[in-house]
């Protein structure tokens, strides 16, 4: 699935962006499936805005986002649901877990959501939790988990569904080096299995994953 | 699996207390509205139901009021009668045919020594309250059956007899005594026998069978009077304020006792109309509360709905799930409220029956219809609120 960005400018950042250059904003970019893209962006340059625009959580921008040639704004609510269920997965910066559900239920929910059928068996959750060291909190309410734990749950949640693109907004911000390494390895593995690409945004340079493309926002 | 997770999610966020409050509010408001409908039906039934009617009060004798202006001109014209027939509150009009000849009567036996001048009137049989097998006449008949007002006998027994030292008479005794009547004709007097066969509470006149009157008028009348001056009307509701208003406007009078109820009726009508308006306003108010309660319950799940949509939950699927989650409780509430009203109605009917007032034992179809309509409104409110929150996400 090809992702095309055309002259994208978030309206709140319009004045700021007119004074400087960016690899993404107000340019033409074609992102091919399977590309592992790192977007480096200092605070306040629209990192989260970019992820939300690509995931169509916000519409306050000019320019175009095309998923496989189809204008993102043209997706109906039902088509958008299908896109999110089976083609585009996401790890939010603010994690966005259901605090009343247990960690496991949060992951399960996303696993069983696709109308086309589940991508993985439920046992895969245990395997992934084991690798990221969160097995002990699976039955705990997500609201009671630490940020580090919640972040790993959010990553596992994003990985149990089918996808061709994975959007990640500072996915390791609450993790120490060791846990970051483990999480990055799992992400790389899952993307490889699917032949999927990802867009990862972060504040600094890093070598957590073997990126194929680098952009500055 | 997905539904179980959604159920847990929505249940946890909607909050038990809030849900119970919403259901309670809904139940109370519904109970008030549907009871109001049921009470209105009961009121109508009490007022217009067949079993609650007094059979005497349904017939009224009308005539023009005798005043200085109308003396000698109290006959009702054909147009007057036609107009009466056209009034919606009058079911039937019966003409009182006056006799065109003079009649005198005297006691036919020693027990009843009296002589009096008399008149006859006749009216179609369906307007007479005294049903008797003897109420018929043919040219071969030995006597003419007569119906006199009950009041006559009372006047005699309690006024005349006591003051004149005469014996009091029972109805049966009067019925058994033959009367000699004498009809004055241009060719001289013609004697007949007559017999009282009944006493009427309805028509204050001396009644003879219609066929006798037709026959006798043709034969003995010195002049043919075609214009009746009195009519009997049949009405479903003598207390109807419209009827009283009509009579007043056309200078007609009747037994005031029977129409006096109309004043109370007017007051009750006004009260019921006011309570109807209040009920209507209450309905609007209650619907507003329903809407708020439903929106409140669904709004408490707003964040969850937003996140579910963000994760890729299909809107149609989520809509179906939320409707299944919130709507059945409304159906349950309506069914329970209808059941409570049905039970109350049964108890009320039993209670009123002891007071000789009759209402239906079963819940009215109008109440059920109102319940169904409100259910439809609730469905719309639920549906549009859920759709709104899903769309906003």
Interface residues (C-beta under 8 A of the other chain):
Chain A: X55 X57 X77 X78 X81 X82 X83 X84 X85 X96 X98 X100 X101 X105 X108 X109 X110 X112 X113 X114 X115 X161
Chain B: X1 X2 X5 X8 X9 X12 X13 X304 X307 X309 X310 X311 X312 X313 X314 X315 X316 X317 X390 X391
